[in-house]
Amino acid sequence: MVVTVRSLGLSGISGYEVSVECFLSGGLPAFDIVGLPDAAVKEARERVRAAVKNCGAKYPVSRITVNLAPAGRRKEGTVYDLPILLGILSAAEEIPPLPEEAAFVGELSLTGGLRPINGVLPMAMAAQRAGIRRLYVPAENAAEATLAQGMTVYAVENVEQLIAHLQGREPLSPAPAWTPEQAARKAEPDFADVMGQENVKRALEIAAAGGHNILLIGSPGSGKSMLARRLPSILPDMTREESLQTTEIYSVAGLTEARHPLITRRPFRSPHHTASAVSLTGGGAVPKPGEISLAHNGVLFLDELPEFDKSAMETLRQPLEDGVVTITRAAGSLTLPSRFMLVCAMNPCRCGWYGHPDRKCTCSEKQVESYMRRISGPLLDRIDLHVEVPSVDYEAMRRKDTPESSAEVQKRVNAARTVQQQRYAGTDVSCNAYMTPPMIGKYCELDERCEKLMRGAFDRLGLTGRSHDRILRVARTIADLDGSENIRPEHLSEAIQYRSSDILK
């Protein structure tokens, strides 16, 4: 007798339906799993055997063959433990036939308990698209599975509980849909903690409003890292679509919380400068998301930028342009989303004091030049705002008045981002930083005075076509913050000044 149990699998960060076919036949007892299983799937034989015996059911003394279809697609992980067990028990007529509109996923312990698994959200969304109406998952994954909507989710603690439900003896109650209001918002560092540095705060506000990349350059102790780490407090609120996209990535990486599974705050990833190219882009024998994908819809902060390995820095160039990263390995090719804000901080030289009015730099001009050359021109050209962070003077440190809070700045950022969402409604573009060339021509029209200003800057600064477009995108964001429909000369002038840092010449 052949029994088919519906289940789900993962390919990168996308889910797909898997049919678990179980066949019991005569002959010497054996247990074979086919359908391109990896080592973790093959080990399900021992977990299933122990779980069946420990939950009080009768393990069939037969030749057991399990096929995971589609058989030509590699199966990974422990998600198939539960459907394999149910298929065997159903084929042995230990439990009634399973409902056709139901799917099962979960890892088994030897005692028959269900352990949580990674990637439940993308699998649940694949189940919803496949027309599955009931989804059975480990209890710790139930809240995350309900985010997919459109189907009934059941939280299963152990096999005995599930068998009792399937036999109609003790029906399970559907898991309640999880809502973001259940999550308590964590306290974040606030802009009100920063004394002075008004020009840098302004640049960060522009970057947050338009999703622009930004580079902070200053001597040690000027507040670069302190300011960058307060950027999440002024970032615009996430839409539900953005939250689900980010949560799918974190779910596959095993970084979601059981109680608060939905990512409602924009990610802030800050890898150490010893990070390798693979840890940034993702990879491994079975490719997994790296830092740039974990920063999707959020911020990737690279502190001490010149200290990063050159090959690691250069891997950022293509994702910054395309918003995706494609990883190719022997096991297959995987495309991951990577639409993030790049925020970088660096000293002007190795000793850190080049150009400081009160401290003497110990680096020679050649050493300064060599330090700056660690950052390639193509990477710098993809960073919209280059901002010098001056040292804070004593008077600013002793000010009694309280600086503007992050909540006040975020209101302006949200207002500007709302304008952009309305402007680009119906397209894949969500903010000014991702405008396509046709959109730049439509929404960044310049009058005669602005054209003259732009032409002068283009010749004087030696701008490229890419930097020309990025200046216009920044100017559009400044105009949005100002509530202006058109880009005016003062908006364009401010955008140009963020590309004319003397320290990078």
C-alpha positions in Angstrom: 0.0 0.0 0.0 1.3 3.4 -0.9 0.4 6.5 1.2 1.2 10.0 0.1 1.6 12.8 2.8 1.9 16.4 1.8 4.9 18.3 3.2 7.1 21.2 2.3 10.7 21.9 1.6 13.1 24.9 1.2 15.2 26.0 -1.7 17.2 29.1 -0.6 14.5 31.3 1.0 11.6 29.9 -1.0 9.3 27.1 0.0 7.9 24.4 -2.3 5.6 21.4 -1.9 7.0 18.0 -1.3 5.1 14.7 -1.5 6.3 12.0 0.9 5.3 8.7 -0.5 5.5 5.7 1.8 5.3 2.1 0.6 5.3 -1.1 2.8 6.1 -4.4 1.2 7.1 -7.9 2.1 10.7 -9.1 2.4 13.4 -8.6 5.0 12.9 -5.5 7.2 14.6 -2.4 5.7 14.1 1.3 5.6 15.2 3.2 2.5 14.7 6.9 1.8 15.1 8.0 -1.9 14.6 11.3 -3.7 18.0 13.0 -3.3 18.0 13.2 0.6 20.9 14.7 2.4 22.5 13.2 5.5 20.0 14.8 7.9 17.1 13.4 5.9 18.6 9.9 5.8 19.0 10.0 9.6 15.3 10.4 9.9 15.1 6.6 9.8 16.4 6.3 13.3 14.4 9.2 14.7 11.2 7.9 13.2 11.8 4.3 14.5 12.4 5.5 18.0 9.6 8.0 18.0 7.0 5.4 16.8 8.0 2.9 19.5 8.0 5.6 22.3 4.6 7.0 21.4 2.9 3.7 21.9 2.3 2.9 18.2 3.3 -0.4 16.5 6.3 -0.2 14.2 5.7 -2.3 11.1 8.1 -5.2 10.5 8.2 -4.7 6.7 10.4 -3.3 3.9 9.7 0.4 4.1 10.5 2.7 1.1 10.0 6.4 1.3 10.2 8.6 -1.8 10.5 12.4 -1.5 9.0 13.9 -4.7 10.0 15.7 -6.8 12.8 13.2 -6.7 15.1 15.3 -8.9 15.3 18.1 -6.3 17.8 17.8 -3.4 16.1 17.6 0.0 17.8 19.0 3.1 17.2 19.2 6.8 14.9 17.5 9.4 11.6 18.9 8.3 10.5 15.5 6.8 10.6 13.5 10.0 6.9 14.1 10.9 5.4 13.3 7.5 7.6 10.2 7.1 6.3 8.9 10.5 2.7 9.6 9.6 3.1 8.0 6.2 4.4 4.8 7.7 1.7 4.6 10.4 -1.0 5.4 7.8 0.4 2.7 5.4 0.4 0.2 8.3 -3.2 1.3 9.1 -2.2 2.4 12.6 -3.9 5.7 12.0 -6.8 6.7 9.7 -6.1 8.1 6.2 -4.7 11.6 6.3 -6.7 14.6 5.0 -5.7 15.6 1.5 -5.8 19.3 2.2 -3.4 19.0 5.1 0.5 19.3 5.2 2.9 18.3 7.9 6.4 19.5 8.8 8.6 18.9 11.9 11.6 17.4 13.4 11.2 14.5 15.8 13.0 13.7 19.1 13.5 10.1 20.0 10.7 10.4 22.6 8.2 11.5 20.0 8.3 15.3 20.8 8.4 17.9 18.0 11.4 20.2 17.9 11.3 23.6 16.1 12.6 23.9 12.6 14.0 26.8 10.4 12.2 28.3 7.4 8.6 27.8 8.6 7.4 31.1 7.2 8.5 30.6 3.5 7.2 27.0 3.7 3.8 28.2 5.1 3.6 30.8 2.3 4.3 28.0 -0.2 1.6 25.9 1.4 -0.9 28.7 1.1 -0.1 29.1 -2.6 -0.4 25.3 -3.1 -4.0 25.4 -1.8 -3.2 23.6 1.5 -5.9 24.5 4.1 -4.4 22.9 7.2 -0.8 23.0 8.3 0.6 21.1 11.2 3.9 22.4 12.6 5.9 22.2 15.9 4.3 24.2 18.7 7.2 26.7 18.8 6.8 27.5 15.1 3.0 28.0 15.1 3.0 31.7 15.6 5.4 32.2 12.7 3.3 29.9 10.4 0.1 32.0 11.1 1.8 35.0 9.4 1.2 33.4 6.0 -2.6 33.7 6.5 -5.3 32.0 4.5 -5.1 28.6 6.3 -5.6 26.9 9.6 -2.4 26.2 11.6 -2.1 23.6 14.3 0.6 23.6 17.0 1.8 20.1 17.7 3.7 19.3 20.9 4.3 15.6 20.3 3.3 12.6 18.1 0.8 11.2 20.7 -1.1 14.4 20.7 -1.2 14.5 16.9 -2.4 10.9 16.6 -5.2 11.5 19.1 -6.2 14.5 17.0 -6.2 12.6 13.7 -8.2 9.8 15.3 -10.8 12.3 16.5 -10.3 11.5 20.2 -8.8 14.8 21.3 -9.1 17.5 18.6 -6.4 20.2 18.6 -7.5 23.8 18.6 -6.2 26.0 15.8 -3.3 28.3 16.7 -4.4 32.0 17.1 -3.1 34.4 14.5 -0.1 36.3 15.7 -0.3 40.1 15.6 2.6 42.6 15.8 0.9 44.4 18.7 1.9 41.5 20.9 5.6 42.4 20.7 7.0 45.0 23.1 9.2 47.5 21.4 12.7 47.5 22.6 14.4 50.7 23.8 16.9 52.0 21.2 19.7 54.5 21.3 18.3 58.0 20.7 19.6 61.0 18.8 18.9 63.1 21.9 22.0 61.5 23.4 24.3 63.1 20.8 25.6 66.6 21.5 26.4 68.7 18.5 27.1 67.2 15.1 24.0 68.8 13.6 25.3 68.5 10.0 25.9 64.8 10.4 22.4 64.3 11.9 21.0 66.1 8.9 22.8 63.8 6.5 21.6 60.7 8.4 18.0 62.1 8.2 18.4 62.5 4.4 19.8 59.0 4.1 17.0 57.4 6.2 14.3 59.3 4.3 15.5 58.2 0.8 17.3 54.9 1.6 20.6 56.4 0.5 24.1 55.0 1.3 26.3 57.1 3.5 30.0 57.3 4.5 31.1 59.0 7.7 34.7 60.2 7.8 36.3 61.6 11.0 38.9 61.3 13.6 38.7 58.9 16.5 36.1 59.8 19.1 34.2 62.2 16.9 31.0 60.1 17.2 30.8 58.2 13.9 29.8 54.8 15.4 27.6 56.5 18.0 25.7 58.3 15.3 25.5 55.3 13.0 24.1 53.1 15.7 21.3 55.6 16.3 20.2 55.5 12.7 17.7 52.6 13.2 15.7 54.9 15.6 14.9 57.3 12.7 14.4 54.8 9.9 10.8 54.7 8.4 8.3 52.1 9.7 8.3 48.9 7.7 5.3 47.9 5.5 3.8 44.5 6.0 5.3 43.3 2.7 8.8 44.4 3.8 8.4 42.7 7.2 7.4 39.4 5.6 10.3 39.6 3.1 12.8 40.2 5.9 11.2 37.6 8.2 11.5 34.9 5.5 15.3 35.5 5.4 15.6 35.4 9.2 13.4 32.3 9.4 15.7 30.4 7.1 18.7 31.6 9.0 17.1 30.5 12.3 17.1 34.0 13.8 13.4 34.5 14.5 11.9 34.5 18.0 9.2 32.0 18.8 7.1 34.6 20.7 7.7 37.5 18.3 8.3 35.9 14.9 7.6 38.9 12.6 10.5 41.3 12.0 8.8 44.7 12.5 12.0 46.8 13.0 14.4 47.3 10.2 17.5 45.1 10.6 20.8 46.7 11.6 23.7 44.4 10.8 27.2 45.3 11.9 29.8 42.6 10.9 33.4 42.9 12.3 36.0 44.0 9.8 37.5 40.5 9.8 34.4 39.2 8.0 35.1 37.3 4.9 33.5 37.8 1.5 31.5 34.6 2.0 30.1 35.7 5.3 28.9 39.0 3.7 27.3 37.5 0.6 26.3 34.1 1.9 27.4 30.7 0.8 28.7 27.4 2.2 28.4 23.9 0.8 24.6 24.5 0.9 24.3 28.3 0.3 22.8 30.3 3.1 22.0 34.0 3.5 24.9 36.3 4.5 25.1 39.6 6.2 23.9 41.6 3.1 20.8 39.5 2.9 20.2 39.7 6.6 20.3 43.5 6.2 17.6 43.4 3.5 15.2 46.3 4.0 17.5 47.6 6.7 21.1 48.8 7.3 24.5 47.2 6.8 27.0 49.1 8.9 30.7 48.6 8.1 32.8 50.3 10.8 36.5 50.9 10.1 35.8 50.4 6.4 39.4 50.4 5.1 40.2 47.5 7.5 37.9 45.2 5.7 39.4 42.8 3.2 39.4 44.3 -0.2 37.7 41.3 -1.8 35.0 41.4 0.8 34.4 45.1 0.1 34.2 44.6 -3.6 31.5 41.9 -3.2 29.2 44.8 -2.2 29.3 46.5 -5.6 26.9 44.3 -7.6 24.3 43.9 -4.8 24.3 47.7 -4.3 23.2 48.1 -7.9 20.9 45.2 -8.4 19.4 44.6 -4.9 20.1 40.9 -5.2 23.1 38.6 -4.8 23.5 35.4 -6.8 25.6 32.6 -5.1 26.8 29.8 -7.3 28.2 26.6 -5.7 28.6 23.0 -6.8 25.3 22.2 -5.0 23.4 24.8 -7.1 22.8 28.5 -7.7 20.8 30.7 -5.3 19.6 34.2 -5.7 18.9 36.2 -2.4 17.4 39.6 -1.9 19.9 42.3 -0.7 18.3 45.7 -0.8 20.0 47.5 2.0 21.3 50.9 3.1 25.1 50.8 3.3 26.4 52.9 6.2 30.2 53.1 6.5 32.6 54.8 9.0 36.3 55.4 8.6 39.2 57.4 9.9 41.0 59.8 7.5 44.2 57.9 7.9 45.7 55.0 9.8 46.6 57.0 12.9 43.3 58.8 12.6 44.4 62.4 13.0 44.9 63.6 9.4 43.4 67.1 9.0 42.6 67.5 12.7 43.2 71.1 13.8 44.6 70.2 17.3 46.3 66.8 16.9 49.4 66.0 14.7 49.1 63.3 12.2 52.0 60.9 12.2 51.3 59.5 8.7 53.2 60.6 5.6 51.2 61.8 2.6 52.0 58.5 0.9 50.7 56.6 3.8 47.5 58.6 3.8 47.1 58.1 0.1 47.7 54.3 0.5 45.1 54.1 3.3 42.5 55.8 1.2 43.3 53.6 -1.8 42.1 50.6 0.1 38.6 51.8 -0.8 38.0 51.5 -4.6 36.6 54.3 -6.7 33.7 52.1 -8.0 32.6 51.4 -4.4 32.9 55.1 -3.3 30.9 56.0 -6.4 28.0 53.9 -5.2 27.8 55.8 -1.8 25.5 58.7 -2.1 26.6 60.9 0.8 30.2 61.5 1.9 30.1 63.3 5.3 33.0 64.6 7.3 32.4 64.2 11.1 34.3 67.0 13.0 35.5 66.6 16.5 33.0 67.8 19.1 34.1 71.0 20.9 33.9 71.5 24.6 31.0 73.9 24.5 28.8 71.5 22.6 29.5 68.8 25.2 28.4 71.1 28.1 25.2 72.3 26.4 22.2 72.3 28.8 19.5 72.1 26.2 18.3 68.7 25.0 18.9 67.9 21.3 16.1 66.8 19.0 14.9 63.3 19.8 14.8 60.4 17.3 11.0 60.4 17.5 10.8 63.9 16.1 13.2 63.2 13.3 11.4 59.9 12.4 8.1 61.8 11.9 9.8 63.8 9.1 11.4 60.7 7.7 8.0 58.9 7.7 6.3 61.8 6.0 8.9 61.9 3.2 8.8 58.1 2.8 5.0 58.2 2.5 5.3 60.7 -0.4 7.7 58.4 -2.1 5.5 55.3 -1.7 2.6 57.2 -3.2 4.8 58.5 -6.1 6.1 55.0 -6.9 2.8 53.1 -6.2 2.4 50.1 -8.5 6.1 49.7 -9.1 8.9 47.7 -7.5 10.6 50.9 -6.3 10.0 51.8 -2.7 12.1 54.9 -2.2 14.2 57.5 -4.0 17.5 55.6 -3.8 16.1 52.9 -6.1 14.7 55.2 -8.8 15.3 53.9 -12.3 16.8 56.2 -15.0 13.3 56.9 -16.6 12.0 57.8 -13.1 15.0 60.2 -12.6 14.1 61.9 -15.9 10.4 62.2 -14.8 10.7 63.1 -11.1 14.0 65.0 -11.0 13.5 67.6 -13.6 15.7 70.6 -13.2 14.9 74.2 -14.1 17.4 76.6 -15.7 19.2 77.6 -12.5 19.5 74.0 -11.3 20.8 72.9 -14.7 23.5 75.5 -14.6 24.4 74.5 -11.0 24.6 70.8 -12.0 26.7 71.4 -15.1 29.2 73.4 -13.0 29.4 70.6 -10.4 29.8 67.9 -13.0 32.8 69.6 -14.6 34.4 70.8 -11.4 34.1 67.6 -9.4 34.7 65.2 -12.4 31.4 63.3 -11.7 30.5 60.1 -13.4 27.1 59.3 -14.9 26.3 57.2 -11.8 27.3 59.9 -9.3 25.2 62.4 -11.4 22.1 60.3 -11.0 22.8 59.7 -7.3 23.1 63.4 -6.7 19.7 63.9 -8.3 18.2 61.1 -6.2 19.5 62.8 -3.0 18.2 66.2 -4.2 14.8 64.6 -4.7 14.8 63.3 -1.1 15.8 66.7 0.3 12.9 68.2 -1.7 10.6 65.6 -0.2 11.7 66.5 3.3 11.1 70.1 2.5 7.6 69.3 1.2 8.5 70.7 -2.3 7.1 69.2 -5.5 10.1 70.4 -7.5 13.8 70.3 -6.9 15.1 73.8 -6.2 18.7 75.2 -6.3 19.1 74.9 -2.5 18.1 71.2 -2.6 20.5 70.5 -5.4 23.3 72.5 -3.7 23.0 70.5 -0.5 23.0 67.2 -2.4 26.2 68.3 -4.3 28.1 69.2 -1.1 27.7 65.6 0.1 29.8 64.4 -2.9 32.6 67.0 -2.6 34.5 65.9 0.4 38.2 67.1 0.2 39.3 64.1 2.2 38.5 61.7 -0.6 40.2 63.6 -3.4 
